[in-house]
Amino acid sequence: MSKGTRSAGRLAVMIAPVLAALIAASCGGGGTSSGTGGAVATGTSSTGRGGAGGGNVGGGASVSTGSSASTGVVVDPSCVMDADCVNDPKGKVCDPQTGECVACLPTNDVCAKSEFCDPATNTCKPGCSNDADCDSGGPVPLHCDLTTNSCAGCLNDSDCPLGNVCAPNQICVTGCSPMQPCAAGETCCGTSCYDTTKNTNNCGMCGNKCPIPANAIAVCVGSFCGMGACDGAYANCNGQTNDGCEQNILQDGPCACAPGTTQSCYQGGPGTVGVGACKAGTQTCNATGTGWGACAGQVLPKPEICGNLADDDCDGVVDNVSDADGDGWTTCNGDCCDSPGPGCPNPAQINPGAFEVVGNNVDDDCDPSTSDLNPAAPCAPAAKFATVTSLDVAQAMDICQTTTASPPLGMKKWGLISSAQLLPNNVTPSAADLANIQNNQTALLTDYGAVIVPHKGPTMAGISSGYMRDQSDPLPTGQTMFTPPNGGKAFAAQVVFTGPTPPTTSPLGFYLSKHSGGLPTSLGCNVNGCPAGSGANDPASVQLKIRVPTNAKSFSYDFRFFSAEFQSFQCTTFNDFYLAILTSQAPGIPVDHNISFDSLNNPVSVNNGFFQVCVPKGGTCGACPFGNSELALTGMQLNNTGGGTTWLTTDAPVVPGETITLDLMIFDVSDHLLDSLTLLDNFRWNVGTAVVGTHM
């Protein structure tokens, strides 16, 4: 009810008793009521008998004592209606109970806004009497509490928006109750509202608390519990939530990939994928997310297959088999090791041109038929004294493999290309001279004398300026008795150098050209040097042309030298020579090409420093530390006129794959008497380098 409506009501209450009194007076006749004729008011009008000449009701005037005997009637009021209070300083509202003007009545609240009528004093005081008094114009409406006439945020829950309740301090706070629901989209759980699609303590329903995953935060998404972000030091590599964030990235590293995802992969060389037969594959991330699986389905480059019309190595060209190790061979012509791999530690040293290194677990020569465990079988197993060829000599020295000068690459193996028995000046001997060389001066021996045996295998070769025989060997054709070395044998062959410079096209000529055109002197037996003889008489020589294995950097061979010149003709011009002339491109070859000499660079002769198997005779050299027991049955022991060396080894460098020429020769010097010989054996290749020299 508005304050104006309530004022009109109050005025009606005040006028009603006054009107009743006036009506009663007008109905009582003209006389004054006597005694009992008048009515005594008791708070309401009383009917009685009227006085004489009076009306039917209340005959006579009412008796009053200044105020009505009735509690509802005011005698002589100050006001009867609000209009009577227009100029009254006490107020502009007529109080019908007192007939006094007042500021306001509770039933006629004419107080200004934000004031209320105090019923105890009928005065306006600050406060409210309805919600309009509390309208502050703010976004939140206030309500008037009539018990305190003060404005409050709320009086009950319905005064608050959904999702809020009225607190005891009359302020709306977040909450809910059975009578006050939550806002749309939220659920009332107890006294609080929650979005059960997001709240981790009430996920999907009230009281459903989401468990906290290991090393991660819990989340509620769409009313379902789940796992949120991992802690800073952890990651969920496997994509599973049942074990939380299982990967300690500080300790075990970051995740590599998402489990089950795939990616393209290729492990071939750059620029080969999609070329020829090569193609990429696919790899799948493992279940833990910590790495990628194998690359499945990829096709990688492989060595070019000869003649298959395919680009196997994926370089864009069909059937272009490459020589990856640069050794001159490809897989199409027999190279079994063109790039490093199992059993192929050094590809450039493994090809058909290599020699088999026994015991290194590598097929060096790419030939499965050659054993890596056992040396090759000997190729000269028996003694031979007639028609002994240069090939026989090579085989007795254990040079068993042969080849040709210009074979197809697949057949270009190491080995003996050619051999010949020539005179030291590189001239082919006459038939008679060749017969002497092959039937008398050269032999294959199973022993020499009673003690000396081959250094390797069943045989060794021997070349001599006389008869290459010991006392137990078969006699040469036409001989009836043994001819000892100190008896000497004059064969027709003779090479005499008379010019100032001999022809350098021959091995001996080249050697002499480096020694002022003649044989060199020796320093072994005389501090002033021993004189040099001249000529090359009764020569026996072998020339070997050999292709060096591609994995050989040097070779060695063993020899022993014997001479009947000992000791009578030491340090004289009658000094038989043995020379080993090597033609090679290797660095370190002596300028005269002779590779067999003693520590003083003396050529091998009766004056060399290795002459130690003999009987000392008190001469200027030759202490004979090994005695002469090994000379038994050689003929050198007869009259103690001969002596020799122990087994000696000569080493020399070579260039892998080159062709070398090795000329081995022995000859008498200055005469045809008192013969000398050399035993040759155990030629072998070495993978290591060597310095030219001869040693025991």
C-alpha positions as CSV (number, residue, x, y, z in Angstrom):
1,M,0.0,0.0,0.0
2,S,1.4,3.4,-0.9
3,K,1.9,6.1,1.6
4,G,-1.1,8.2,0.0
5,T,-3.6,5.3,0.3
6,R,-2.7,4.8,3.9
7,S,-3.3,8.6,4.7
8,A,-6.9,8.4,3.2
9,G,-7.7,5.5,5.5
10,R,-6.5,7.3,8.5
11,L,-8.8,10.3,7.8
12,A,-11.9,8.1,7.4
13,V,-11.2,6.6,10.9
14,M,-11.1,10.0,12.4
15,I,-14.3,11.4,10.8
16,A,-16.5,8.5,11.5
17,P,-17.0,9.1,15.3
18,V,-17.6,12.8,14.8
19,L,-20.3,12.1,12.2
20,A,-22.0,9.7,14.6
21,A,-22.2,12.3,17.4
22,L,-23.6,14.9,15.1
23,I,-26.3,12.5,13.8
24,A,-27.3,11.6,17.4
25,A,-27.7,15.2,18.4
26,S,-29.9,16.0,15.4
27,C,-32.2,13.1,16.2
28,G,-32.9,14.0,19.9
29,G,-35.7,16.7,19.6
30,G,-35.4,20.3,20.9
31,G,-35.5,19.8,24.6
32,T,-32.9,18.8,27.1
33,S,-33.0,15.3,28.3
34,S,-33.9,14.9,32.0
35,G,-32.5,12.6,34.4
36,T,-33.1,9.3,32.9
37,G,-34.2,10.7,29.6
38,G,-30.6,11.5,28.6
39,A,-28.2,8.8,27.6
40,V,-24.9,8.3,29.3
41,A,-22.3,7.4,26.8
42,T,-20.2,4.4,27.5
43,G,-18.1,4.6,24.5
44,T,-21.0,4.2,22.1
45,S,-24.3,6.0,21.6
46,S,-27.1,4.8,23.8
47,T,-30.8,4.9,22.9
48,G,-33.2,6.1,25.6
49,R,-36.2,7.7,26.1
50,G,-36.3,11.2,24.8
51,G,-37.4,14.2,26.7
52,A,-40.6,16.0,26.3
53,G,-41.0,17.2,22.8
54,G,-37.9,15.3,21.9
55,G,-37.4,12.7,19.2
56,N,-37.8,9.0,19.5
57,V,-34.2,8.6,20.2
58,G,-32.5,10.3,23.1
59,G,-35.1,12.8,24.1
60,G,-33.2,15.7,25.4
61,A,-29.7,17.0,25.2
62,S,-26.7,14.7,26.0
63,V,-25.0,15.2,29.3
64,S,-21.3,15.7,28.9
65,T,-18.5,16.4,31.2
66,G,-16.1,17.8,28.6
67,S,-15.3,14.5,26.9
68,S,-17.4,11.7,25.8
69,A,-17.9,8.9,28.2
70,S,-17.2,6.7,25.2
71,T,-13.4,5.9,24.4
72,G,-14.1,6.4,20.7
73,V,-15.3,10.0,20.9
74,V,-13.1,13.0,21.4
75,V,-14.8,16.1,22.8
76,D,-13.7,19.3,21.4
77,P,-10.9,17.9,19.2
78,S,-8.2,20.1,17.7
79,C,-8.8,18.5,14.4
80,V,-11.3,16.3,12.8
81,M,-9.6,15.8,9.4
82,D,-6.2,16.3,7.9
83,A,-7.5,19.5,6.4
84,D,-7.7,20.9,9.9
85,C,-3.9,20.4,10.2
86,V,-2.8,22.3,7.2
87,N,-1.3,25.1,9.2
88,D,-0.7,23.2,12.4
89,P,3.0,23.2,13.3
90,K,2.6,19.8,14.9
91,G,1.9,18.2,11.6
92,K,-0.4,17.8,8.8
93,V,-2.1,14.6,9.7
94,C,-5.0,14.5,12.1
95,D,-4.9,11.7,14.7
96,P,-8.5,10.7,15.2
97,Q,-7.7,9.0,18.5
98,T,-6.4,12.2,20.1
99,G,-7.9,14.8,17.8
100,E,-4.4,16.2,17.6
101,C,-2.4,17.1,14.5
102,V,0.7,14.9,14.2
103,A,3.5,14.5,11.7
104,C,2.3,11.1,10.6
105,L,0.4,8.0,11.5
106,P,1.4,4.5,10.9
107,T,-1.8,4.2,9.0
108,N,-1.2,7.5,7.2
109,D,2.6,7.5,6.5
110,V,3.2,10.8,4.8
111,C,6.9,10.6,5.6
112,A,9.4,11.4,2.9
113,K,11.2,8.6,1.0
114,S,13.8,6.8,3.1
115,E,11.8,7.7,6.3
116,F,9.1,5.8,8.2
117,C,6.4,6.9,10.8
118,D,7.4,5.9,14.3
119,P,4.2,4.6,15.9
120,A,5.4,5.5,19.4
121,T,5.8,9.2,18.5
122,N,3.9,9.5,15.2
123,T,7.0,11.3,13.9
124,C,9.1,10.6,10.7
125,K,12.4,9.0,11.3
126,P,15.2,7.8,8.9
127,G,14.4,4.3,7.8
128,C,12.0,2.5,5.5
129,S,8.5,1.4,5.5
130,N,8.5,-0.4,2.1
131,D,11.0,-1.6,-0.6
132,A,10.6,1.7,-2.5
133,D,12.3,3.5,0.3
134,C,15.3,1.2,-0.3
135,D,15.6,1.7,-4.0
136,S,19.2,3.1,-4.3
137,G,19.3,2.8,-8.1
138,G,22.1,0.2,-7.8
139,P,22.3,-3.1,-9.7
140,V,21.2,-5.1,-6.7
141,P,17.7,-4.4,-5.3
142,L,17.3,-3.8,-1.5
143,H,14.4,-4.9,0.7
144,C,12.8,-3.1,3.7
145,D,12.8,-5.0,6.9
146,L,9.7,-3.7,8.7
147,T,10.8,-5.2,12.0
148,T,13.7,-2.8,12.0
149,N,12.6,-0.3,9.3
150,S,16.1,-0.8,7.8
151,C,17.1,-1.7,4.2
152,A,18.7,-5.1,3.8
153,G,20.1,-7.1,0.9
154,C,17.6,-9.8,1.5
155,L,14.9,-10.9,3.9
156,N,14.7,-14.5,2.8
157,D,16.3,-16.8,0.2
158,S,13.7,-15.9,-2.5
159,D,15.0,-12.4,-2.5
160,C,18.4,-13.7,-3.8
161,P,19.2,-14.9,-7.4
162,L,19.5,-18.6,-8.1
163,G,22.6,-20.1,-6.6
164,N,22.6,-17.7,-3.7
165,V,20.9,-17.8,-0.2
166,C,20.2,-15.0,2.4
167,A,22.8,-15.1,5.1
168,P,21.9,-14.0,8.7
169,N,23.5,-10.7,8.0
170,Q,20.8,-10.2,5.3
171,I,23.3,-10.4,2.5
172,C,23.0,-12.8,-0.5
173,V,25.9,-15.2,-0.5
174,T,26.7,-18.1,-2.9
175,G,24.9,-21.2,-1.8
176,C,21.8,-23.3,-2.2
177,S,19.1,-25.0,-0.2
178,P,16.2,-27.4,-0.8
179,M,14.1,-24.3,-1.4
180,Q,16.6,-22.3,-3.3
181,P,18.1,-24.1,-6.3
182,C,21.4,-23.3,-8.1
183,A,21.8,-21.4,-11.3
184,A,21.3,-23.3,-14.5
185,G,24.1,-25.7,-15.2
186,E,25.0,-26.2,-11.6
187,T,23.9,-28.8,-9.0
188,C,23.3,-28.2,-5.3
189,C,25.6,-30.4,-3.3
190,G,24.8,-29.7,0.4
191,T,24.8,-26.0,0.6
192,S,27.0,-25.2,-2.3
193,C,26.5,-25.1,-6.1
194,Y,28.9,-27.0,-8.4
195,D,29.3,-27.5,-12.1
196,T,29.5,-31.3,-11.9
197,T,30.8,-31.4,-15.5
198,K,34.0,-29.7,-14.3
199,N,34.3,-29.9,-10.5
200,T,36.9,-32.5,-9.5
201,N,35.3,-33.0,-6.0
202,N,31.8,-33.5,-7.5
203,C,32.4,-34.9,-10.9
204,G,29.3,-36.2,-12.6
205,M,27.5,-36.3,-9.2
206,C,27.7,-34.8,-5.7
207,G,30.6,-36.3,-3.7
208,N,32.4,-38.0,-6.6
209,K,35.9,-36.9,-6.0
210,C,38.4,-37.5,-8.9
211,P,41.6,-39.4,-7.9
212,I,44.9,-37.6,-8.4
213,P,47.1,-39.3,-11.1
214,A,50.8,-39.9,-10.4
215,N,52.9,-36.8,-11.1
216,A,49.9,-35.0,-12.6
217,I,46.8,-33.0,-11.7
218,A,43.2,-34.4,-11.7
219,V,40.6,-32.9,-14.0
220,C,36.8,-33.3,-14.6
221,V,35.8,-33.0,-18.2
222,G,32.2,-33.6,-19.3
223,S,31.3,-35.2,-15.9
224,F,34.2,-37.7,-16.2
225,C,37.4,-37.7,-14.2
226,G,40.6,-37.6,-16.1
227,M,44.3,-36.6,-16.0
228,G,45.4,-33.0,-16.6
229,A,48.8,-31.5,-17.1
230,C,51.9,-33.4,-15.9
231,D,54.2,-32.0,-13.2
232,G,57.1,-30.1,-14.6
233,A,59.6,-32.9,-14.4
234,Y,57.4,-35.6,-15.8
235,A,55.7,-36.5,-19.1
236,N,53.0,-39.0,-20.2
237,C,55.0,-40.7,-22.9
238,N,52.8,-43.8,-23.2
239,G,49.5,-41.8,-23.5
240,Q,47.9,-43.8,-20.7
241,T,46.2,-42.3,-17.7
242,N,46.2,-45.4,-15.5
243,D,49.9,-44.9,-14.6
244,G,49.8,-41.1,-14.6
245,C,52.9,-39.3,-16.0
246,E,55.4,-42.1,-15.9
247,Q,58.4,-40.6,-17.6
248,N,60.9,-38.6,-15.6
249,I,62.2,-36.3,-18.3
250,L,65.0,-34.9,-16.2
251,Q,66.4,-38.4,-15.5
252,D,65.2,-40.5,-18.5
253,G,64.9,-37.8,-21.2
254,P,61.8,-36.5,-23.1
255,C,59.2,-38.5,-24.9
256,A,60.2,-39.4,-28.4
257,C,56.8,-39.9,-29.9
258,A,53.2,-40.8,-29.3
259,P,52.6,-44.5,-28.9
260,G,51.3,-46.1,-32.0
261,T,52.0,-43.2,-34.3
262,T,54.0,-43.9,-37.5
263,Q,56.4,-41.9,-39.6
264,S,58.4,-42.4,-42.8
265,C,61.9,-43.6,-42.4
266,Y,65.0,-44.3,-44.5
267,Q,68.5,-45.2,-43.5
268,G,70.2,-45.0,-46.9
269,G,72.6,-42.4,-48.1
270,P,71.5,-38.9,-49.0
271,G,69.9,-38.6,-52.4
272,T,69.2,-42.3,-52.8
273,V,65.6,-42.6,-51.5
274,G,63.2,-43.0,-54.5
275,V,66.1,-43.7,-56.9
276,G,66.3,-47.1,-58.5
277,A,65.2,-49.8,-56.2
278,C,65.5,-47.7,-53.1
279,K,62.4,-46.7,-51.2
280,A,61.4,-45.4,-47.7
281,G,59.8,-47.6,-45.0
282,T,57.6,-46.9,-42.0
283,Q,58.5,-47.1,-38.3
284,T,56.0,-47.1,-35.4
285,C,56.4,-45.5,-32.0
286,N,56.7,-48.0,-29.2
287,A,54.1,-48.5,-26.5
288,T,56.1,-46.5,-24.0
289,G,56.5,-43.5,-26.3
290,T,60.3,-43.5,-25.7
291,G,61.5,-44.5,-29.2
292,W,60.7,-45.5,-32.7
293,G,60.7,-49.1,-33.8
294,A,62.6,-50.6,-36.7
295,C,62.2,-49.1,-40.1
296,A,60.0,-51.7,-41.8
297,G,59.7,-52.0,-45.6
298,Q,62.6,-49.8,-46.6
299,V,64.8,-50.8,-49.4
300,L,68.4,-49.6,-49.1
301,P,71.2,-49.3,-51.6
302,K,73.3,-52.4,-52.1
303,P,76.3,-53.3,-54.2
304,E,75.5,-53.2,-57.8
305,I,74.7,-56.6,-59.2
306,C,76.5,-57.3,-62.4
307,G,74.4,-57.4,-65.5
308,N,70.9,-57.4,-63.9
309,L,69.8,-54.2,-65.7
310,A,68.9,-52.7,-62.3
311,D,70.1,-49.7,-60.4
312,D,70.9,-51.6,-57.2
313,D,73.1,-49.0,-55.6
314,C,70.5,-46.3,-56.3
315,D,72.9,-43.8,-57.8
316,G,70.8,-43.3,-60.9
317,V,72.8,-45.4,-63.3
318,V,72.1,-49.1,-64.1
319,D,74.8,-51.7,-63.7
320,N,77.6,-49.2,-63.0
321,V,79.5,-51.4,-60.5
322,S,81.9,-49.2,-58.6
323,D,85.3,-49.8,-57.2
324,A,84.5,-48.5,-53.7
325,D,87.9,-49.3,-52.2
326,G,89.9,-48.2,-55.2
327,D,91.9,-51.4,-55.5
328,G,91.2,-51.9,-59.2
329,W,88.7,-54.6,-58.7
330,T,84.9,-54.5,-58.5
331,T,82.4,-57.1,-57.4
332,C,81.8,-57.9,-61.1
333,N,85.4,-59.0,-61.6
334,G,85.9,-60.9,-58.4
335,D,86.4,-58.4,-55.5
336,C,84.8,-60.1,-52.5
337,C,85.4,-57.1,-50.2
338,D,84.8,-53.7,-51.7
339,S,83.6,-51.9,-48.5
340,P,84.3,-52.6,-44.8
341,G,82.2,-55.3,-43.2
342,P,82.4,-58.7,-41.4
343,G,85.5,-60.5,-42.6
344,C,86.5,-57.4,-44.5
345,P,88.5,-55.1,-42.3
346,N,90.7,-53.5,-45.0
347,P,88.9,-53.6,-48.4
348,A,91.8,-52.2,-50.4
349,Q,94.0,-55.1,-49.3
350,I,91.4,-57.8,-50.2
351,N,90.9,-58.7,-53.9
352,P,91.8,-61.4,-56.4
353,G,95.3,-59.8,-56.7
354,A,96.2,-60.3,-53.1
355,F,98.0,-63.2,-51.5
356,E,96.4,-65.3,-48.8
357,V,97.7,-64.4,-45.3
358,V,97.5,-67.6,-43.3
359,G,95.6,-67.4,-40.0
360,N,94.1,-63.9,-40.3
361,N,90.5,-65.2,-40.7
362,V,90.2,-63.1,-44.0
363,D,89.8,-64.4,-47.5
364,D,92.5,-62.1,-48.8
365,D,92.6,-63.3,-52.4
366,C,88.8,-63.7,-52.7
367,D,89.4,-67.4,-53.5
368,P,87.6,-69.8,-51.2
369,S,89.8,-72.6,-52.5
370,T,92.9,-71.2,-50.8
371,S,93.1,-72.0,-47.1
372,D,93.4,-69.4,-44.5
373,L,94.5,-72.0,-42.0
374,N,97.3,-73.9,-43.8
375,P,100.1,-72.7,-46.1
376,A,99.8,-73.7,-49.8
377,A,101.1,-77.1,-50.6
378,P,104.7,-77.3,-52.0
379,C,104.9,-77.3,-55.8
380,A,108.4,-78.8,-56.1
381,P,108.3,-81.9,-53.9
382,A,111.2,-83.9,-55.3
383,A,114.8,-83.5,-56.0
384,K,115.8,-82.8,-59.6
385,F,119.3,-82.8,-61.3
386,A,118.6,-82.8,-65.0
387,T,116.7,-80.3,-67.3
388,V,116.2,-78.1,-64.3
389,T,114.3,-75.0,-65.7
390,S,113.9,-71.5,-64.3
391,L,110.4,-72.5,-63.4
392,D,111.7,-75.4,-61.3
393,V,114.0,-73.0,-59.5
394,A,111.1,-70.6,-58.7
395,Q,108.9,-73.5,-57.5
396,A,111.7,-74.9,-55.3
397,M,111.9,-71.4,-53.8
398,D,108.2,-71.7,-53.0
399,I,107.0,-69.3,-55.8
400,C,104.2,-71.6,-56.9
401,Q,101.5,-69.3,-58.3
402,T,101.8,-68.2,-61.9
403,T,100.0,-65.6,-64.0
404,T,100.3,-63.8,-67.3
405,A,101.4,-60.3,-68.2
406,S,98.0,-59.0,-69.3
407,P,95.2,-61.2,-68.1
408,P,91.5,-60.1,-67.8
409,L,91.0,-58.2,-64.6
410,G,89.2,-61.0,-63.0
411,M,92.2,-63.2,-63.5
412,K,94.9,-60.6,-62.7
413,K,96.4,-62.5,-59.8
414,W,99.8,-62.2,-58.3
415,G,102.4,-64.7,-59.4
416,L,105.3,-65.6,-61.6
417,I,104.7,-64.0,-65.0
418,S,107.8,-65.5,-66.7
419,S,111.2,-66.9,-65.8
420,A,114.4,-67.5,-67.8
421,Q,117.9,-68.8,-67.5
422,L,120.0,-66.0,-69.1
423,L,123.6,-65.0,-69.0
424,P,124.3,-62.1,-66.5
425,N,124.4,-59.7,-69.5
426,N,120.8,-60.6,-70.2
427,V,121.8,-62.6,-73.3
428,T,120.1,-65.9,-74.1
429,P,122.8,-68.7,-73.6
430,S,123.7,-71.0,-76.4
431,A,122.3,-74.4,-76.4
432,A,125.5,-75.8,-75.0
433,D,125.6,-73.2,-72.3
434,L,121.9,-73.7,-71.4
435,A,122.5,-77.5,-71.2
436,N,125.3,-76.9,-68.7
437,I,123.1,-74.5,-66.7
438,Q,120.1,-76.9,-66.6
439,N,121.9,-80.2,-66.2
440,N,125.0,-79.4,-64.2
441,Q,124.9,-75.9,-62.6
442,T,121.3,-75.9,-61.3
443,A,119.5,-78.5,-59.2
444,L,116.5,-79.0,-56.9
445,L,117.7,-80.5,-53.6
446,T,116.2,-82.2,-50.7
447,D,119.5,-81.8,-48.8
448,Y,123.0,-80.5,-49.3
449,G,125.6,-82.7,-47.8
450,A,124.7,-84.7,-44.7
451,V,123.3,-81.8,-42.5
452,I,121.9,-78.9,-44.5
453,V,118.2,-79.2,-45.4
454,P,115.6,-76.8,-47.0
455,H,114.5,-73.9,-44.9
456,K,110.9,-74.5,-46.0
457,G,109.2,-77.4,-47.7
458,P,110.7,-80.5,-49.2
459,T,113.1,-78.9,-51.7
460,M,115.4,-75.9,-52.2
461,A,117.1,-74.6,-55.4
462,G,120.8,-74.5,-56.0
463,I,122.8,-72.6,-58.6
464,S,126.6,-73.0,-58.9
465,S,129.6,-71.8,-61.0
466,G,130.5,-75.5,-61.0
467,Y,128.6,-78.8,-60.5
468,M,125.6,-78.3,-58.3
469,R,126.1,-81.6,-56.5
470,D,127.2,-83.0,-53.1
471,Q,129.0,-86.3,-52.6
472,S,125.7,-88.3,-52.3
473,D,123.9,-86.8,-55.3
474,P,123.7,-88.5,-58.7
475,L,126.7,-87.7,-61.0
476,P,126.1,-85.5,-64.0
477,T,125.8,-87.2,-67.3
478,G,129.2,-88.4,-68.5
479,Q,130.8,-88.2,-65.1
480,T,132.2,-91.3,-63.4
481,M,133.3,-89.7,-60.2
482,F,132.4,-86.7,-58.0
483,T,134.1,-83.5,-58.9
484,P,134.6,-81.4,-55.8
485,P,134.1,-77.7,-55.8
486,N,137.8,-77.1,-55.1
487,G,138.6,-79.0,-58.3
488,G,136.8,-76.4,-60.4
489,K,135.0,-76.8,-63.7
490,A,135.5,-74.5,-66.6
491,F,132.3,-74.1,-68.6
492,A,132.3,-72.2,-71.8
493,A,130.0,-69.4,-70.7
494,Q,131.8,-66.2,-70.0
495,V,130.9,-62.5,-69.8
496,V,133.8,-60.1,-70.0
497,F,133.3,-56.4,-69.6
498,T,136.0,-54.5,-71.5
499,G,134.4,-51.2,-72.1
500,P,134.6,-48.2,-69.7
501,T,130.8,-48.4,-69.2
502,P,129.0,-51.7,-69.6
503,P,125.5,-51.9,-71.1
504,T,123.0,-50.9,-68.5
505,T,120.2,-52.8,-70.1
506,S,121.4,-56.0,-68.4
507,P,121.1,-56.6,-64.7
508,L,124.9,-57.1,-64.3
509,G,125.6,-54.2,-66.6
510,F,123.5,-51.9,-64.5
511,Y,125.1,-53.1,-61.3
512,L,128.6,-52.6,-62.7
513,S,127.6,-49.1,-64.0
514,K,127.0,-48.0,-60.4
515,H,130.5,-49.2,-59.4
516,S,132.6,-47.4,-62.0
517,G,132.1,-50.0,-64.6
518,G,133.7,-52.9,-62.7
519,L,133.1,-55.2,-59.7
520,P,133.4,-53.4,-56.4
521,T,136.1,-54.0,-53.8
522,S,135.3,-55.5,-50.4
523,L,136.1,-54.2,-47.0
524,G,135.6,-57.4,-45.1
525,C,139.1,-58.8,-44.8
526,N,141.5,-55.8,-45.0
527,V,141.3,-52.4,-43.6
528,N,142.6,-51.1,-46.9
529,G,140.0,-53.1,-48.9
530,C,140.3,-56.2,-51.0
531,P,141.1,-55.9,-54.7
532,A,138.4,-56.5,-57.3
533,G,138.5,-59.1,-60.0
534,S,136.9,-58.9,-63.4
535,G,134.7,-61.0,-65.7
536,A,131.8,-63.2,-64.9
537,N,132.8,-66.8,-65.7
538,D,130.8,-70.0,-65.6
539,P,127.6,-68.1,-64.7
540,A,124.4,-69.6,-63.6
541,S,121.5,-67.2,-63.2
542,V,117.7,-67.1,-63.0
543,Q,115.5,-64.2,-64.0
544,L,112.0,-64.1,-62.4
545,K,109.3,-61.6,-63.5
546,I,106.7,-61.5,-60.7
547,R,103.5,-59.5,-60.2
548,V,103.4,-58.4,-56.6
549,P,100.2,-59.1,-54.6
550,T,98.1,-56.0,-54.0
551,N,98.4,-56.5,-50.2
552,A,102.2,-57.1,-50.2
553,K,104.6,-54.3,-49.3
554,S,107.8,-56.3,-49.2
555,F,109.1,-59.8,-49.7
556,S,111.8,-62.0,-48.2
557,Y,113.8,-65.0,-49.3
558,D,116.4,-67.2,-47.6
559,F,119.8,-68.3,-49.0
560,R,123.2,-69.8,-48.1
561,F,126.4,-69.1,-50.0
562,F,129.4,-71.5,-50.2
563,S,132.7,-71.1,-51.9
564,A,135.8,-73.2,-52.4
565,E,137.8,-69.9,-52.6
566,F,137.9,-69.9,-48.8
567,Q,140.3,-69.2,-47.3
568,S,143.2,-69.3,-49.7
569,F,141.9,-66.7,-52.0
570,Q,140.2,-64.3,-49.7
571,C,141.1,-60.7,-50.3
572,T,142.4,-61.5,-53.8
573,T,141.0,-60.8,-57.3
574,F,139.8,-64.4,-57.4
575,N,136.6,-63.7,-55.6
576,D,133.4,-65.3,-56.7
577,F,130.2,-63.3,-56.6
578,Y,126.5,-63.9,-55.8
579,L,124.2,-61.0,-56.7
580,A,120.4,-60.5,-56.3
581,I,119.4,-57.7,-58.6
582,L,115.9,-56.3,-58.0
583,T,114.1,-54.0,-60.4
584,S,111.2,-52.3,-58.6
585,Q,109.5,-48.9,-58.2
586,A,109.7,-49.1,-54.4
587,P,111.6,-46.4,-52.6
588,G,114.8,-47.5,-50.7
589,I,116.2,-49.9,-53.4
590,P,120.0,-49.5,-53.5
591,V,121.3,-47.5,-56.4
592,D,123.0,-50.7,-57.8
593,H,119.8,-52.7,-57.3
594,N,121.7,-55.5,-55.4
595,I,119.6,-56.4,-52.3
596,S,121.8,-59.1,-50.8
597,F,124.9,-57.8,-49.0
598,D,126.4,-57.8,-45.5
599,S,126.4,-55.1,-42.8
600,L,129.4,-53.3,-44.5
601,N,127.6,-53.3,-47.9
602,N,130.0,-55.9,-49.2
603,P,128.4,-58.0,-51.9
604,V,128.0,-61.7,-51.1
605,S,131.4,-63.3,-51.8
606,V,134.2,-65.1,-50.0
607,N,134.9,-61.7,-48.3
608,N,131.4,-61.1,-46.9
609,G,130.8,-60.7,-43.2
610,F,128.5,-63.7,-43.0
611,F,131.1,-66.3,-44.1
612,Q,131.1,-68.3,-40.8
613,V,130.7,-72.0,-41.5
614,C,134.3,-73.1,-42.0
615,V,137.6,-74.1,-40.4
616,P,139.6,-71.1,-39.4
617,K,143.1,-70.9,-41.0
618,G,144.5,-68.0,-39.2
619,G,144.0,-65.6,-42.1
620,T,143.1,-62.0,-42.0
621,C,139.4,-62.7,-41.8
622,G,137.0,-65.5,-41.2
623,A,136.9,-66.6,-37.6
624,C,134.5,-69.5,-38.5
625,P,132.3,-69.3,-35.3
626,F,130.1,-72.2,-36.5
627,G,132.8,-74.6,-37.4
628,N,132.6,-76.9,-40.5
629,S,130.3,-79.7,-39.3
630,E,127.6,-78.6,-41.7
631,L,130.0,-79.0,-44.6
632,A,129.9,-82.8,-44.2
633,L,129.5,-84.6,-47.6
634,T,129.2,-81.3,-49.5
635,G,132.7,-81.5,-50.9
636,M,133.5,-78.1,-49.4
637,Q,135.0,-79.9,-46.4
638,L,137.6,-81.7,-48.5
639,N,141.1,-80.5,-47.5
640,N,139.3,-77.8,-45.5
641,T,139.3,-75.6,-48.6
642,G,135.7,-74.5,-48.5
643,G,133.3,-72.6,-46.3
644,G,130.0,-70.8,-46.3
645,T,127.3,-68.9,-44.5
646,T,124.4,-70.0,-42.3
647,W,120.8,-69.5,-43.6
648,L,120.5,-65.8,-44.3
649,T,117.3,-63.7,-45.0
650,T,117.1,-60.8,-47.5
651,D,114.2,-58.3,-47.2
652,A,113.2,-55.8,-49.8
653,P,110.3,-53.4,-50.3
654,V,108.0,-53.5,-53.3
655,V,105.0,-51.6,-54.6
656,P,101.7,-53.5,-54.3
657,G,100.5,-54.7,-57.6
658,E,103.7,-53.8,-59.6
659,T,105.7,-56.2,-61.7
660,I,109.2,-56.8,-60.4
661,T,112.2,-58.5,-61.9
662,L,114.5,-60.5,-59.7
663,D,117.8,-61.7,-61.2
664,L,119.7,-64.2,-59.1
665,M,123.2,-65.0,-60.4
666,I,126.5,-66.6,-59.4
667,F,129.8,-66.6,-61.3
668,D,133.5,-67.1,-61.0
669,V,135.6,-64.0,-61.0
670,S,139.0,-63.6,-62.8
671,D,139.2,-67.4,-63.5
672,H,137.2,-70.6,-63.9
673,L,138.6,-72.4,-60.9
674,L,137.4,-73.1,-57.4
675,D,133.6,-73.0,-57.7
676,S,130.9,-71.3,-55.5
677,L,127.2,-72.0,-55.1
678,T,124.1,-70.5,-53.6
679,L,121.1,-72.4,-52.0
680,L,117.7,-70.5,-52.5
681,D,114.5,-71.1,-50.6
682,N,111.5,-69.8,-48.7
683,F,110.4,-66.8,-50.9
684,R,107.4,-65.1,-49.2
685,W,105.4,-62.0,-49.3
686,N,105.0,-59.6,-46.3
687,V,102.1,-57.2,-45.6
688,G,104.4,-54.9,-43.8
689,T,107.1,-52.7,-45.2
690,A,110.8,-53.6,-45.0
691,V,114.2,-52.0,-45.4
692,V,116.5,-53.5,-47.9
693,G,119.1,-55.7,-46.1
694,T,120.3,-59.2,-45.3
695,H,120.4,-60.7,-41.8
696,M,120.9,-64.0,-40.1
